[in-house]
Amino acid sequence: MSGLRFEISAEDGGARSGAVHLARGVVRTPAFMPVGTAGTVKAMLPEWVAETGADIVLANTYHLMLRPGAERIAKLGGLHAFMNWSGPILTDSGGYQVMSLASLRKITDDGVRFRSHIDGSEHFLSPERAVEIQRLLGSDIQMVLDECAAYPATEAEIERSLALSMRWASRSKAAVGERGAAAQFGIVQGGVYPHLRQRSVHELLEMGFDGYGVGGLAVGEGQAAMFDVLEATVPHLPKDRPRYLMGVGKPDDIVGAVLRGTDMFDCVLPTRSGRNGQAFTWKGALNLRNARYADDAAPLDERCACPACTSYSRAYLHHVVKSGEIIASMLLTWHNLTFFQDLMRALREAVGNGTSVPFAARFLTQYRGGKDGESDG
Amino acid sequence: MSGLRFEISAEDGGARSGAVHLARGVVRTPAFMPVGTAGTVKAMLPEWVAETGADIVLANTYHLMLRPGAERIAKLGGLHAFMNWSGPILTDSGGYQVMSLASLRKITDDGVRFRSHIDGSEHFLSPERAVEIQRLLGSDIQMVLDECAAYPATEAEIERSLALSMRWASRSKAAVGERGAAAQFGIVQGGVYPHLRQRSVHELLEMGFDGYGVGGLAVGEGQAAMFDVLEATVPHLPKDRPRYLMGVGKPDDIVGAVLRGTDMFDCVLPTRSGRNGQAFTWKGALNLRNARYADDAAPLDERCACPACTSYSRAYLHHVVKSGEIIASMLLTWHNLTFFQDLMRALREAVGNGTSVPFAARFLTQYRGGKDGESDG
């Protein structure tokens, strides 16, 4: 339980700002974690990821266990050395990708047997193996293996799935034992059913984790339902432990979730959108493929200090997006990650100043009025 | 004719080292020019291109005239501002790409009519239009439009093509007039026929250019034939003008051509190979896809100071190449361009020390003995 120290420096309604102290560095919260799926935040060098203001990155157990393999990474000195990122790394458990990418899945109480989406090879992931893989990678924050239920699902289906996830959480907690300095987060499941979410929180608290993920959201339920679940869940979580809303999200999702007491986020949106020619700005998302930018000498976002905005015009970005040039992915990913980190910084400041609610209102008005309309990811 | 000043600081047999002084900067020679086809050296930021040691980049008239268009780039402040490269830029005339990429080409004495490979739109390139486009781009060194004859070709075909290229060169010279500070290079053609090469040199010298390209090589004739052509051509070129071997080449081509008195080179090999998982080293080219690198904790090239070599293992590079990650293209392109610039620096030093011949012998022995065999591009 000594894997992290969480310090809350300010509270503003349900929102809070602070810092997660880990052996490899301090994560300022609310925090956005760029996704470094296969040992790289796509189209970025790790030095740039740090320059955007990110304190921590996420890496995917599923991808790395299949290629290049957790034992191989361990032999090469661990994931930090392998991918040249010396700051903290949070690893997921692999469960979500097994459900969404692998084929021929067979779930039993033991774990999940599946075939690799890369080469069809057979693999087995159990709560214990997920802990072992994350230990081999050298993760700073481990997530427990859970079952990610499909959406929509009946209450009975969610209840059955939740029971399995809670048994797995207990085994994950037992497996991590005293064997290392990594933190371990449990994951609250329970779909859109408040009493199941609360049952999940209750069971996880009995086990006791360093922090708590809220899983199974942003899977199609919509923002209003997601916020309802947060409002039914977060007040039951211990105040002194970080809360991580997994796989979220869009800028307005993040703003709303921070107001509802969430501390940590991850999402592929800024990186994936960057590779697809979409740029996030304070005035909404822009689609750089749009011909209206072909002669636009203005910067992407005049408030942004990233290289895409300080050294290039929208016309240039339009040109390289249209031409399929790699620099388009590099610059737009850099910009989007900078925007997400700037947003997190602004949220931390607003919480610190006690202005998070008016900040959120101003942000949403400006962001949703954006020219190319709101991003849908 | 005031577009450049060429200074020779050392000579060693046929080889020389020196500097081309241009309004936007000094190009140390022998020089390798990275290719920035469509306003970007693929997978690189311009700052990195400069960090590799490159003093000048090449941009392609054909690509830029089609997308985003020369007039558009001029309105946006010229190519340097557009692509964020403040150093010198050499532009080709577009002729080579028209021959290799465009469809429905129709060549007349006036110029060449063709359809874009991007959208099928019809375009016309004449010697005068090629000069105009390069002026709109803001090129520092313009190349004249020439016809790139197919290989192999009969002596009669080459003679006819050469005559057209020389008429076009004369019109290009007339078109550039006194309208700017850019330098203009003529291009020696004549296939593998020494007397035609010499006729071409003679006619170009009568027109008088700031420098001389040697074109129509590295098109399949082989290294020995290419060196034969250089030996039959270079001694007839004026000593006090830079000589540019166009589209060359492999490291051993460059070394041999420097010994034969060539000053400037360009080739897509380091950038394209980088995107294909191939790395150039002093011990030959390595194919990072090779499974032998999966557990190799050593750096790509222990002599190299580029980020790929100082911050990553061969095992990591193998992983990201196999996984198709953009960072693989970024790191390997950076490495390859660093290698090419390190090679040019070593050649300049060897010429300065009067040791270019033994340097070349040592280089070739080591390079050709490399583990994965010689690159064929």
Interface residues (C-beta under 8 A of the other chain):
Chain A: A38 G39 T40 K42 A43 M44 L45 R67 P68 R72 K75 L76 G77 F82 M83 N84 R275 A294 D295 A297 P307 S311 Y312 S313 A315 Y316 H318 H319 V320 K322 S323 E325 I326 I327 S329 M330
Chain B: A38 G39 T40 K42 A43 M44 L45 R67 P68 R72 K75 L76 G77 F82 M83 N84 R275 A294 D295 A297 P307 S311 Y312 S313 A315 Y316 H318 H319 V320 K322 S323 E325 I326 I327 S329 M330
